[in-house]
Amino acid sequence: MEIIWSYVLIAIITLVLITIRMLNNKIVNDFLKEHETAEKYVIFKKDFFFTVAKICVVCTILINGLTLYGHQRMNIQSIVLTVLIIGMCLISCMSFVAVDENKAFNIAGYLVEEDAIKDIQIKEHKNRLSCKVLFKEEINGYQGMEFCIFGQKREAFINKVEQ
């Protein structure tokens, strides 16, 4: 396969991700209109694209390190593709979670009621909050979701969830 097809494939996947992201944002905003007491938090989901981006970075470093060690030219195409995949990861992983006072969640466009949640695990770190929400039943192929919250609203999120 020629390298141009890799760029075309990444462009198509990016357009699909942007469309999905716009739909998810509309669903979250509709949720916020229906539930006036709900609060919106910016999250970073740990999902498939996050894993792919990590693997790409490691492989690119390994490939280019070995080529430099063998006194060969660096593979610029692998660096460009890795940067594009990291961009796709940012588009895919950055999302929103909205929490109502009745513990109705809207996580990245998925509406999850309190009775559908099996467990919520929250771990506080120095500059972020890791949250793992496990579902009682599978929701659109997800057994649960894991995400991080950065910024000043971490304490507000903990208080909202623990009510």
C-alpha positions in Angstrom: 0.0 0.0 0.0 1.3 3.4 -0.9 1.8 6.0 1.8 -0.9 8.3 0.2 -3.6 5.8 1.1 -2.6 6.0 4.8 -3.1 9.7 4.7 -6.5 9.3 2.9 -7.6 6.7 5.5 -6.6 9.0 8.3 -8.5 11.9 6.8 -11.6 9.8 6.4 -11.5 8.5 9.9 -10.9 12.1 11.2 -14.0 13.3 9.4 -16.0 10.5 10.9 -14.7 11.3 14.3 -15.5 15.0 14.0 -19.1 14.1 12.9 -19.5 11.7 15.9 -18.1 14.3 18.2 -20.5 16.9 16.9 -23.4 14.5 17.5 -22.2 13.7 21.0 -21.9 17.3 21.9 -25.5 17.9 20.7 -26.8 15.0 22.8 -24.9 16.4 25.9 -26.3 19.9 25.3 -29.8 18.5 24.9 -29.3 16.6 28.2 -28.2 19.9 29.9 -31.4 21.6 28.6 -33.6 18.9 29.9 -31.8 18.7 33.3 -31.3 22.3 34.4 -29.4 21.3 37.5 -26.9 19.2 35.6 -23.3 20.2 35.3 -20.9 19.6 32.4 -17.3 18.5 32.8 -14.6 18.2 30.2 -13.1 14.6 30.2 -10.4 12.7 28.4 -11.6 9.1 27.7 -9.2 6.2 27.7 -10.4 4.2 24.8 -9.3 2.4 21.7 -7.7 5.4 20.0 -5.8 6.3 23.1 -4.3 2.8 23.1 -3.5 3.0 19.4 -1.8 6.4 19.8 0.4 5.1 22.7 1.4 2.0 20.6 2.2 4.3 17.6 4.4 6.6 19.7 6.4 3.6 21.1 6.8 2.0 17.7 7.8 5.2 16.0 10.5 5.8 18.7 11.7 2.3 18.4 11.8 2.3 14.5 13.5 5.6 14.3 15.9 4.8 17.1 17.0 1.6 15.4 17.4 3.3 12.0 19.5 6.0 13.5 21.6 3.3 15.3 22.1 1.5 12.0 23.3 4.8 10.4 20.2 5.1 8.1 17.9 8.0 7.3 15.2 8.7 9.8 11.7 7.6 8.7 9.9 11.0 8.5 6.6 9.4 7.2 6.2 7.4 10.5 6.6 10.6 12.5 4.0 12.4 10.4 1.6 9.5 10.6 2.1 9.3 14.4 1.4 13.0 14.8 -1.8 12.6 12.7 -2.9 9.6 14.8 -2.3 11.6 18.0 -4.5 14.3 16.6 -7.2 11.7 15.9 -6.8 10.5 19.5 -7.3 14.0 20.8 -10.5 14.5 18.7 -11.8 11.1 19.8 -10.8 11.2 23.5 -11.7 14.7 24.5 -15.4 14.7 25.4 -17.9 15.8 28.1 -19.7 14.2 30.9 -22.9 15.8 32.4 -24.1 14.8 35.8 -27.6 15.5 37.2 -28.4 15.8 40.9 -30.4 12.5 40.5 -27.2 10.8 39.3 -28.3 10.6 35.7 -25.1 10.6 33.7 -24.5 11.6 30.1 -21.1 10.2 29.3 -19.8 11.2 25.8 -23.3 11.1 24.4 -24.5 8.0 26.2 -27.4 8.5 28.7 -26.8 6.3 31.8 -29.3 6.3 34.7 -28.2 5.6 38.2 -29.8 2.1 38.3 -27.7 1.1 35.3 -24.4 1.8 37.1 -22.8 -1.1 38.9 -19.9 0.8 40.4 -18.0 4.2 40.2 -14.4 4.1 41.1 -12.7 7.5 41.6 -9.0 8.0 42.1 -7.5 11.3 42.8 -4.0 12.1 41.5 -1.8 15.1 41.7 -3.3 17.0 38.8 -6.1 14.9 37.5 -9.0 12.7 38.6 -9.4 9.2 37.2 -13.0 7.9 37.1 -14.1 4.4 36.1 -17.8 3.8 35.6 -18.9 0.2 35.4 -22.3 -0.7 34.0 -24.6 -3.5 35.1 -25.4 -4.3 31.5 -23.5 -3.6 28.3 -24.4 -0.2 26.7 -23.6 0.0 23.0 -20.8 -2.4 23.4 -19.3 -0.8 26.5 -19.0 -2.7 29.8 -17.9 0.6 31.4 -16.0 3.8 30.7 -12.8 5.1 32.0 -11.9 8.8 31.8 -9.9 11.6 33.4 -11.0 15.0 34.5 -8.5 17.9 34.6 -8.9 21.4 36.0 -10.7 23.1 38.8 -14.0 21.2 38.6 -12.6 18.0 40.0 -13.9 18.6 43.5 -17.3 19.6 42.2 -17.5 16.3 40.2 -16.6 14.3 43.3 -19.3 16.1 45.3 -21.9 15.7 42.6 -21.2 11.9 42.2 -21.1 11.2 46.0 -24.4 13.0 46.8 
